[in-house]
């Protein structure tokens, strides 16, 4: 079954699951497996029903109730999911492994403060467990508790000196004056590792960052190239499916009627752009004045779309079905989930790179929505993505040439939306906002109808760092040529 799911043979997996349920309708292991299959194929209501059945058979098993909470959220009932999770949270005697999984549930539902508190309970129960310490540190970063994150990362490395991901995360927090000592330490750690060992990758990326802080740009870029080679060797990624998805999304508007004018009534704010374009930073800024409510990054729009279109066998199939979905149904599902989180659907800020696939659907489902596309200098952006560590392969990670291909396809899709949607969305550059440019801040304020603080928030360690590409003019020459050949204008 796992092989079928890994190869996206979801229809065959569902057929085999139906046979198992017919033969063993009350066997908990079969119910768990079936719920997993239906969840993977987007049939969240069926997965939820199976989880409810398992909870009736095993009422004292907290893991079964946690699965029910997860499927309930994906079925669109955010309030119900949080009630189930809160009941578990209130239990004083949960095993540490359940607490860790409960923290992941809160993280995936965008409840980062709750996730941090729950993960801290798991760590308190198992204080010598390095993975728990690392996960708690990563959640502390999510809620901008930087000092606490640094202490937790230091503790992680004390418990497990070979935890290279913790070293990479800590490199994001170290001040530039500590870069020389870090370079020396990382060189010592890299020496015994084989040249193709993927454990080198987070260390090499941390080394690149430290070398860049010292002005050693040629050496830093060689480290980025090595990290890309290791990623391609140990985590190869088939990019063609993602490129097809981006190109297939460039379809004409679903309605021939004229576009409505820019909305004047309050409505949700949908922010999109490439990953690492500063969406999280902009969202924090927009919500800082209390005018809007920051929606947790729980991908509620995607959940609403999946709930409306039903089971699907691939991301391509989901995107095609979404184009024919009922916008009013999606708006209702989305509004119900936002309300279930205790937020006002007319005042939320929802940021996700995935919104780019559904801008026409957003236009139809939310007539009063403000859509913002956040962009960066192309070379800066590609270089930034090249230097970020990801534990799994992604279309915008890995070698620089792969990132350039993905960026170019993304840019092509954005050009399509720019031609189709006209002034229905705001095309915004990150760099002038970062610098506090009054004209760009004024454009943003006028678009949103908000009186924004004229001083942008201080960037966090995981936020983009504009202006890096100027230090690598020769090293980025091939990337610049490829971007220009794909129609991307460079500054």
Buried (B, 14 or more C-beta within 10 A) or exposed (E): BEEBBEEBBBEEBBEBBEEBBEEBEEBBEBBBBBBBBBBBBBBBBBBBBBBBBBBEEBEEBBBBBBBBBBBBBBBBBBBBBBEBBEEBBEEEEBEBBBBBBBBBBBBBBBBBEBBBBBBBBBBEBBEEBBBBBBBBBBBBBBBBBBEBBBBBBBBBBEBBEEBBBBBBBBBBBBEEEBBEEBBEBBEEBBEEBEEEBBBBBBBBBBBBBBBBBBEBBEBBBBBBBBBBBBBBEBBEBEBEEBBBBBEBBBEEBBEEEEEEEEBEEBBBBBBBBBBBBBBBBBBBBBBBEEBBBBBBBBBBBBBBBBBBBBBBBEBBBBBBBBBEBEBEBBBBBBBBBBEBBEBEBBBBBBBBBBBBBBBBBBBBBBEEBBBBBBBBBBBBBBBBBBBBBBEEBBBBBBBBBBBBBBBBBBBBBBEBBEEBBEEBBBBBBBBBBBEEBEEBBEBBBEBBEBEBEEEBEEBBBBBBBBEBBEBBEEBBEEBBEBBEEBEBEEE
